[in-house]
Amino acid sequence: MTNNNNKLDSIAPQVIQAKPQTKHIASALALASCGLFVANGHATELAKNADDWKVDAALMYYGEQDRVQAIEAIGTAQKNFGDDSVLDLKLVVDSLTGASASGAVAQSDSQTFTRPSGNGQYKVAAGETPLDDTFHDTRVQGSANWSQASDWKVNGGVYGSKEFDYMSMGVNAGLERGFNKDNTTLFLGTSYSFDVVDPVGGRPVALSSMAIRDNFTTDEAYRAAFDATRQTSSDDKQTVDLMLGITQILNQRWLLQANYGLSSVSGYLTDPYKVLSVVDNNGTTEDIVYENRPDSRLKHSFYVMTKGALDSGVVDFSYRYSTDDWDLTSHTLETHYRYYFSGSFYGQLHLRYYQQSAVNFYQPFLLADTQLPEFASADYRIGDMSAYTIGVKFGHRLSGGHEMTYRLEYYQQDPKNNGTTIPGELQNYDLFPTQKAITAQFSYSF
């Protein structure tokens, strides 16, 4: 099902670094960092063998405690044509299943909810956070990116993905130029994507009340009430991204990278599967309504990273600040430290801390005695929260240039109250439960 505004944590950019050199390490790091700019995340390998294909295959598992489980197969292939042109291909197939928070609040009595299709219901026990257990989907996505290096380095690519209720297509292009004996590199990149949203059961009418079969005497009356809450046609959204960046080599071991990103999104930005509880002054639910979000969003992001070559490894530190016209601001601190135990075996530590403020229309619930707002969402992913990641990765180089890597990460997300006064019985429940997840990945390169 659609998760169009907040994706799961992406895999942190990884750059395979050769053993530390002295004279050429700075330029090598610069090349590695330039690869991070590529919109689809394909890192440029430091060493390329002309006329050879380099293939990576990976299998990843992502599991949230009592919620979403995902298995993802990832295949990438890179062809170096020997004339400074490189082709990158990527194919990802993943399967998601499990339960996701609907946005409704817990109650002292059991609650009944209508499934998104309108066909059937599910019950949530007293005191439990309402979870929609119909979350399952299979997604296929592919991309191709071509780059050509000369005085100017240019790249361009296409992207597409399809799942049951969502389709996305996009293009991207970038331009790089080195100055100051290539100690300074400037980058300009842009991308455009067009997404089609076709929710199961149709798009809900904004802030309309959920029709519950138990409240109607006949199937016909229920179906008529359910259909009145739906818009049957699909909708779309468009995203335009622009990024400006600079990489500066500071000395033989360290470089600094900074960039600014601008993202404009317009169209259908509502999550069609999220709802809000409408409660009275005692905290008792009187109604369930479908959320509604603005149809445009403008984001700004600023990123700075420094990367250095140590005697036996590589370390980087980064900070990202983002803000948008929904009033969501976020701060991300992240570091990777890779240590080479030998010429063919390394370990890597990954630490990440994230903090964000809520969007201006986030509300954990609505009050029955107040007028419905124009926009409202109880989706905890756009509320106040902090999160952290702790991960380790090990890599083992084999004969023939093959390599195996193993990655294991723990992720914890801590939603917080945005200052809302909690009425009556709702004070008995944890409305902002902690989310925990594990990511495990095995990769093989040949």
N, C-alpha and C positions, 0 to 999 in steps of 0.2 A: 504494500500500500504506500501511498505517497508520503514522503517525508521531505517536502520541497523547500523548507526554509531553514532547517537545521539538520545538517548531516551529522552522522557519527564522526568521531574524531578520525581525521585522515591520517594515513601513515606519515610519520615525520620524514621529511626529505633525507635520504641517506646518500652519501657520496662515498664510493669505494676509493680509499686512499692508499696509494702505494707506500712503501716504506719511506720514512722521512729522508729527504735529500737536503742538501744545504743550499746550493746555488739556485736550483730551479723550483724550490718548494713554493715560493710565493706565487709564481706564475701558474703553477699547477693548482694551487688553491683558488686562484682567481678563476681559472677555467671551470673548476668544480662548482664554484659559487654561481657563475653565470648560468650554469645548468639549472639552478634553482628558480631562475626567472621564467623558465618555459612554462606556459600556462597549464599544460596538462601534466606537469610534474615529472616529466622524463628527465632524469639527470644525465648529463653528458659524461660518458666515461673518460677518464684521463688518458687512457691508452687505448688506441683503436688499431686494429689490424685490418688493413685494407683488404677488400674482397671477401672478408669473413662475415658470417652472420654470428651475432652474439644473442643467445636465447636465455631468458630467465623464466622459470616457472615457480609459482608460489601457491601455497594453500593456507588460507587464514581462517581462524575461528574467532568469532566475537560473541560473547555471552554476557547478558545482563542478569543479575540475580532475580529470578522469578519473572523475567520479562523477555525481551527480544533476544533471539539466538540467530546468528548468521554464519553461514559458511561461504567463503569466497575463493574461487579459483582465478588466478591471475597469470596471464602469459604475456611476455613482452619479447620482441625481437628487434634487433638493431643491425642495420646493414651500412657498413662504411664503404663508399665507392672509390676511395683512394684519391679523390680529387677535392677533398675537404667538404664533400657533401655526405650527409648522413640521413638515413631513413629510419624512423622509429615507429613500430607498430605495437599496439596493446589491445588485449582482449580480456575482459573481466566477466565472469558469470558468478552471480551470488544468489543465495536462497535465504530468505528471512522468514522466521516464524516466531510465534510467541504472543505475548500480551503487551499492550502499551496503554499508558495512562490516558483516559478519555478526557480528563479535565474536571469531571464531576467530583464532589467531595463525599467523604464517608458519612454514614448516618447510623443512628442507633438501631434502625430496622433494616432488613434486607431491601435492596433496590432492584428494579427491573428496567432494562434498557433495550431499545430496539436496535437490531443490527443495521449497519449502514445500507444494506441492500433492501431493508424493509421486510425481508423474509426471515422471521424468527426473532427471538429475544434471548437475552442472557441475564442471569441474576448475579448480584454481588452481595455477599454475606454482610451482616451487620458489623460495622466497625472496620470494614475493609476498604482500601482505596479502590475505586472503580477502575477496572482494567478491561479493555476490549480485547478478548482473547482470539479475535478473528484475524489478527495481524499475520499475514503470510503472503509472500510474493516471490517471484523469481525475476531477476534483472539481468539483462545482457547489455554490455556496453563495449564499444570499440573506438579506437582512435588511431590516427596516422599523422605523423609529424615529419616534415622534411626541413633540413637546415643546410645552408651553404655558407662556408666561411671564406672570406678573402679580406680585403681592407674593411669591408662591411660584412657582418655576419647577419644573414637573414634566415628566418624560419617561418613556416606556415603549417597549419594543420586543420584537420576536421575531426569532429567528435559526434557520436550518436549513442543513445541508450534507449532501451525499451523495457518497460515492465507492464503489468496488466492494466494499470490505470494511469500510466504516465509515460510520456515520450519526450525526449530531449535531443536536439540537434544543435551543433555549434561549429564555428570556425574561429581560428585564432591566427595571429601573425605577430612577429617581433623583429626588431632591428637592433643590432649592437655595433658599437664602434669603439676601438681602443685608441687612446691618446697617451701622450707622455711616455713613449716607448712601451706602450701597453701596460703601464702601471695604473692607468685609469681607464675604466670601461663604462660607457653610458649605454643604457638600455631603454627602449620604448616598446611596449607590448600592448596589444588590444585583442579583445575577443567579443564575440556575439553569440548568444544562444537563444533558441526559440523552443519553448516547452509547451506541451499540450497536456492539460489536466482533464481526465475523464473519470471522475470518482464512481465507485460502485454505488448504484442506486441513484446517481445524479448528484448535482451540486445542491447542498442545502440552501434554502432561502435564509438570508442572514438573520440571525437572532430569532428564527422561528422556533416554536415549541416542538419538542420531540413527541411524535404520536406513539402511544403505547397500546398494543393490541388489547391488553386487559381492560382498558378503559372504554372499550367499544363492544356493543352487543353482537355485531355481525362483522364478518370479514370485509364485506363491501364498504361498510362505514369506516372501518379502520383504513382500508386501502385508499379511500378518497381523502381521508385526513392526512395520511402519509404523503400521497402525491402532491397535496397542497403545500408541503414543505420542500418540494424539490423543483429544481430547474433541470430539465432533462438534457440540455445540450452541454457539450464540453466547453472548456475555456482555455485560455493560453496566457503565457507570460513571456516577456522578452527581457534579456539581460545584456547590458553593454558594460564591459570592463575596460579600464585603461590603467596601465602601470608605467611609471617612470622610475628608473633605478640607476644607481651608480655603485661601482665596485672600485675601491682604492687599495692598492697594495701599500702597506705601511712600512714593511721591511722584509727581510728574507724569510721571516716566519709568520707574519701576521698580515691579515687583510681586514678591511672594513667594508661592509655592504649596507646600503640603505635604499629604501624605495618608498614610493607613495602610490597608493592605489585608489581609484575612483570606480564605483560600481553603481549603476542605475538599473533598477528593476521596476518593471511596470506590468500590470495585468492582474491575473488571479493569484493572490498571495495568501488567501485564507487556507487553513488546513481543513478540508471538508469532513474530517473524522473527529474533530475536537468539539467539545461541548462545555457549557458552564452550568453549574447549579444555581438556581434562583432560590434563596433561603429567606425565611422570616427572621424576626428579631431574636427568636430562640435557636436559630441555626438549623431549623427543620426545612428540608427541601420542599418547595411548592411546585417547582417547574424545572425542566431541563431545556436549554436553548442551544442552538448551534452558534458557534463563534463567528466573528466577522473581523477582517483586518483591512487596513487601507490598501488601495490598489497601486501604490507606488512606494518606492523606498530608495533613498540615496545614501550610499555608504562611503565613508572615507577611511583609509587605513594608512598607518605609518609603521615602517618596519626597519629595524636596525640590527645587524648581526656582525659579530667579529669571530673570525676563525683563525686558529693558530696551530702550527706544527710543533709538537713537543719532541723531546728526544726519543720517546718510544710511543708516540700516539698523536692523536688530533683531538682538539677540543673546540667547541663553539658555544657562544652565548648569544641569545637573541631576545629582543623585546618587541612586541607588537601592540599598537594602540589602534582601536577602531571606534568609530562613532557613526551614527546615522540619524536621519530625521524622524525616526521612531523613538529617539532618545535612549537607545541602547548603546552604552559604551562598554568597552571591554579592554582588559589588560592581559597580556600573555607573556610570561617569562619562561624561557626554555633553554636547556643545555644538553649537549651530547658530549660524552668523553669516550674516546676509543683508545684502548690500550693494546699494543701488540705484544703478546706473550712470546711470539716467535715470528719468523718471517712468513709463516703460513697460518697462524692462528691468532685471532684477536677477540676481545670482549668489548662491549660498549654499554655504557650506562646512559639512560635517558631520564631526565627529570623535567616536568612541565607543571606550571601553575597557571590557572586561568580564573579570572573574576569578571563578572558582568553585572550591569544594572538592568532593571526591568524596562521593557518598552512602556510608553506612556499609556497604552490601553490595556496593559496586563491587569487582571483582577482575579484572585483565586476563586471568587464566587460573586454573584450579583445579589443585591438586596431587593426583596419583593416590593418594598414600599418606596422605591425610587424609580425614576424613569429610565427606561433602557437607553444605554449610550449608543452612539453611532457605531463605535468599534469596541470590541471586547474579546479577550482571549484569556483562558486559564491554563494555557500551555506552559508548563514549568520551564520549558527550554528557552522561553523568551522572558522569564522572570529573573529576579535577583538570584544569583547563584555564584558559587565558587567551585572549582574542580582541580584535581591534581592527577598526574600520571607518574608512575614509577615503572621503569622498564629496563630490561637487560636484553642484550643481543650478542650472539656469538657467531663468528664466521670462521670457516675452515677452508683454506685453499687446497685443492687437490691437484694431482698431476694433470697435465694437459690444459691448465688454465681454468679448470672447473672449480666451482666453489659452492659450499653449502652454508646456509645461515639459519639460525634459530632465534626467534624473538618471542619474548613473553612480557606482557605489560599488565599492570593493574591500574584501573581508572576508577576514581570516586568523584561523584558529583553531589554537591550539597546545596539544594535549593533553599532559599530563605524567604521569610515574609518581607514583603515590600512596604510594610508599615500599616497594613490593613488591620482594623480592629476585628477580632474574631468573636462572633456572637455565640451565646448559649452553649448548646451541646457540642459545637464544633471544637470547643476548647479541649474536649476529651480526646481528640484525635490528632495524629501527626499529619497535618495538611501539606507538609513539605518534606517528604521522606527522602533519605539519602539513597542514591543509586550507585551500585557497584558493578563493575564489569571487568572481564578478563579478555585479553587479546593474545592469541598464540598464532605464530606463523612459522612455516617452514618454506625455505626457498632453495632452489637449485639453479645454478648458472652454468651454461656450457657453451 
